[in-house]
Amino acid sequence: MSVVYAREQNLGVEDYRAVLSTTYMADRRPLGNAERIAAMLAGSNMIVTARDSETGTILGVARAFTDGAWVCYLADLVVRADQQRRGVGTGMLHKMKEILGPGIGIVLMAYPQAVEYYRKAGLGEMTGFYMDREDRS
């Protein structure tokens, strides 16, 4: 199978759900709230997808926000469970970096389950902090 990586700013709610629903992140995103998912996608000014080149089936999503000059905050980097460990996530990271260019760094907060992946993908580590949301619906 060949994979196509592309910027896809008009990603639909159902494609996003199709990927996340197969992973440990399903419980960490409001997949049952289509309106909120649509708002999350609309507010993300950098979305890169991975799709099967023959069928167009969505394999992965990288959803982020960038100021276009210095930094890009990666909110989601997720690959369908049946496509993991095949380089799809790394391919989306490389495509995002290519689109952003050499002057923009990528920052993310990793769930414990993903820390080892990010180390292997070559990302450096730093301490991070966050204030959690009260409404998870």
Residue pairs with C-beta under 8 A, 6 or more apart in sequence:
1 52
1 53
1 54
2 52
2 53
2 54
3 50
3 51
3 52
3 53
3 59
3 88
3 91
4 50
4 51
4 52
4 53
5 48
5 49
5 50
5 91
5 92
5 94
5 95
6 48
6 49
6 51
6 95
7 46
7 47
7 48
7 95
7 99
8 47
8 48
8 49
9 45
9 47
11 41
11 47
11 49
11 61
11 63
12 41
13 34
13 37
13 38
13 41
15 49
15 58
15 61
16 37
16 41
16 61
16 63
17 31
17 37
18 58
18 80
19 58
19 59
19 60
19 61
19 78
19 79
19 80
20 26
20 29
20 31
20 61
20 76
20 78
21 31
22 80
22 81
22 82
23 78
23 79
23 80
23 81
24 111
24 113
25 76
25 78
25 111
28 111
29 37
29 76
30 36
30 37
30 136
30 137
31 37
32 137
33 137
36 137
40 63
40 75
41 47
41 63
43 65
44 63
44 64
44 65
44 75
45 64
45 65
45 66
46 62
46 63
46 64
46 65
46 66
46 72
46 96
46 99
46 100
47 61
47 62
47 63
47 64
48 61
48 62
48 64
48 92
48 95
48 96
48 99
49 58
49 59
49 60
49 61
49 62
49 92
50 58
50 59
50 60
50 61
50 79
50 83
50 88
50 91
50 92
51 57
51 58
51 59
52 59
58 80
59 79
59 80
59 83
59 88
60 77
60 78
60 79
60 80
60 83
60 88
60 89
60 92
61 76
61 77
61 78
61 92
62 74
62 76
62 77
62 78
62 89
62 92
62 93
62 95
62 96
63 74
63 75
63 76
64 72
64 73
64 74
64 75
64 76
64 96
64 106
65 72
65 73
65 75
66 72
66 73
66 100
66 104
68 104
69 103
69 104
70 103
70 104
70 105
71 104
71 105
71 106
71 107
72 96
72 100
72 104
72 105
72 106
72 107
73 107
73 108
74 96
74 106
74 107
74 108
75 108
77 89
77 92
77 93
77 108
77 114
78 89
79 88
79 89
79 92
89 117
89 121
90 121
93 106
93 121
96 106
97 106
100 106
106 123
108 118
108 123
109 128
109 130
110 117
110 118
119 125
